Structure formats: structure tokens, C-alpha cells
């Protein structure tokens, strides 16, 4: 299995998952032309995409959906999120159920906590059993989410903000409250604590994504997770790998 983070952050999110000649995208949150360019940069032809999975319908996750119409790519999203998704040709619309075979991948969706109609996270398993779990916009991580993501080789997690930076920012109090709520975004600490329940120290690859450009620092996000995992006896670059996007 190969995973490429093509875009990450409030400006847009795109993840490509490849295995055995099959490719699916999780979210398409930047312009169609930019997605095409970034796919080609990592050796993926845009007309080879088998499916698009949408976590939720906020613009930084769906802006590039014209890609689906151009290349006739099926789009999977929860029934609730289709209330907000516009412009996808009707024959390409698919309702995501809890577990289904999509292309050559076994895809399990799980509920997350965000201010959208029915946002989802995904665990994706290829034909040889490799697994990637995607947990983006959510205000908290519960036991059912942890269970769905167990035994993954790849963890793609939101590590949105450092709480102290957010609290001292010039954001309006209403925005701060939204981000810090159970339907907002994960802090570095929340992400690290969730990963501490998932990482087994068998060489997992952790990708920290969706960082706030105003209320976080890549090195701070990385060090928070490393510090928490070290308490479980895991050493970075020996027991697991970590990258920040």
C-alpha cells in the first residue's frame, strides 16, 4: 500500500491511497486542476482513480469534486453529507454504508464528531491486508473510532491546534469555542492521546495533517505525539515513523 498526502490544512485536503494498481482518493478539497497536477507529480493518472471518499461536505474537503464528473469517478459520502454536496452527476453518487468493497479495497466508515450533517472517518484495507485509517475533522475520539482504526499500518490524523496558542489567539471567542468543542477540531494533545491507544510499535507510519496555520507549529505537533508515545516505550524512527503535513 502507498499513501500520498496531496494537500492538507484549511486550504484543502486530498489523500491518495494506492494498492495493486487501484487508487482511491479521500477528500478532494482543492481545485480540480491542482489535484490533477499533484496526482501526476506522484505518478498517478487522474483518469485511473477508482473512487472518491468524502469525509464531510465542507469546502476544504469537496472543492475539487468537478474531478469526478470529468473522469466519471464514483463519489461515496454519507447520506447526511449528500444534503450539502452539489454538482456531482447523479450517476456518480454513492451512499457510503458502514462496510463495503470499493474497487479492490475493503472500506469501513465510522462516525466522527464535527459540525456537519454526518461526517465520517475511514479505515481502508487492501487485498493483502494492509490498512490505512483516516481521521480528519473531529472534536473528539471515542472508543468506537479507536476500535475501527486498530491494527493500521498508516494513521492519518488531524492535529489541528495547540490549545494554548488558540486560547491566546485573536480569533473571536465564538470561533475559539467552536474549535475547542466536541464537534470542532483535535488538539495536538488529543491526537497524541488517541494515537497512544493505537500504535503498537510495529513500524506504523503516522501522518499528522490539517494543522492550523495560525494556532499550531509542525514541530510542536510532532513533538507532542512523540512525547506521549515515548511514555508507552515507543521510539520514533525505531518503532514508528511520523511526518507532519
ZINOR-V72861 format. One record per residue. RES is the residue in one small letter. SS is DSSP state (H for helix, E for strand, C for the rest). PSI is psi in whole degrees, 0 to 359 (none if undefined). Layout:
# ZINOR-V72861
res:ss:psi
RES:SS:PSI
RES:SS:PSI
This chain:
# ZINOR-V72861
res:ss:psi
x:C:141
x:E:137
x:E:130
x:E:127
x:E:106
x:E:337
x:E:146
x:C:137
x:C:183
x:C:344
x:C:350
x:C:150
x:C:129
x:E:129
x:E:133
x:E:131
x:E:124
x:E:145
x:E:133
x:C:40
x:C:3
x:E:146
x:E:131
x:E:153
x:E:140
x:E:113
x:E:149
x:E:69
x:C:14
x:C:171
x:C:148
x:H:315
x:H:325
x:H:322
x:H:315
x:H:315
x:H:315
x:H:328
x:H:313
x:H:326
x:H:332
x:C:13
x:C:23
x:C:126
x:C:131
x:H:331
x:H:5
x:H:1
x:C:129
x:C:330
x:E:159
x:E:128
x:E:132
x:C:129
x:C:316
x:C:172
x:C:14
x:C:150
x:H:328
x:H:8
x:H:348
x:H:2
x:C:326
x:C:17
x:C:340
x:H:340
x:H:321
x:H:314
x:H:319
x:H:319
x:H:10
x:C:53
x:C:126
x:E:141
x:E:125
x:E:130
x:E:162
x:C:157
x:C:321
x:C:318
x:H:336
x:H:343
x:H:333
x:C:349
x:C:124
x:C:156
x:C:3
x:C:130
x:C:138
x:H:325
x:H:350
x:H:352
x:E:131
x:E:138
x:E:124
x:C:125
x:C:177
x:C:326
x:E:127
x:E:159
x:E:121
x:E:118
x:C:236
x:C:20
x:E:140
x:E:111
x:E:124
x:E:127
x:E:152
x:E:150
x:E:139
x:C:179
x:C:101
x:C:161
x:C:66
x:C:174
x:C:308
x:C:69
x:C:153
x:E:154
x:E:169
x:E:141
x:E:130
x:E:124
x:E:132
x:C:182
x:C:339
x:C:3
x:C:0
x:C:146
x:E:136
x:E:135
x:E:136
x:E:117
x:E:97
x:C:238
x:C:113
x:C:147
x:C:346
x:C:166
x:C:121
x:C:180
x:H:327
x:H:324
x:H:316
x:H:315
x:H:318
x:H:330
x:H:358
x:C:148
x:C:39
x:C:148
x:C:333
x:E:134
x:E:118
x:E:108
x:E:140
x:E:134
x:C:77
x:C:313
x:E:159
x:C:121
x:H:316
x:H:320
x:H:318
x:H:315
x:H:330
x:C:8
x:C:172
x:C:15
x:C:146
x:C:150
x:H:326
x:H:322
x:H:317
x:H:315
x:H:321
x:H:312
x:H:321
x:H:351
x:C:172
x:C:352
x:C:28
x:C:245
x:C:154
x:C:137
x:E:167
x:H:317
x:H:316
x:H:317
x:H:314
x:H:319
x:H:322
x:H:316
x:H:330
x:H:340
x:C:353
x:C:321
x:C:131
x:C:352
x:C:34
x:C:28
x:C:22
x:E:151
x:E:121
x:E:126
x:E:112
x:E:127
x:E:178
x:C:39
x:C:141
x:C:133
x:C:343
x:C:331
x:C:30
x:C:166
x:C:136
x:H:316
x:H:326
x:H:316
x:H:314
x:H:312
x:H:329
x:H:313
x:H:316
x:H:317
x:H:315
x:H:318
x:H:331
x:H:331
x:C:339
x:C:5
x:C:12
x:C:134
x:C:132
x:E:143
x:C:356
x:C:308
x:C:338
x:E:165
x:E:153
x:E:135
x:E:149
x:E:132
x:C:none
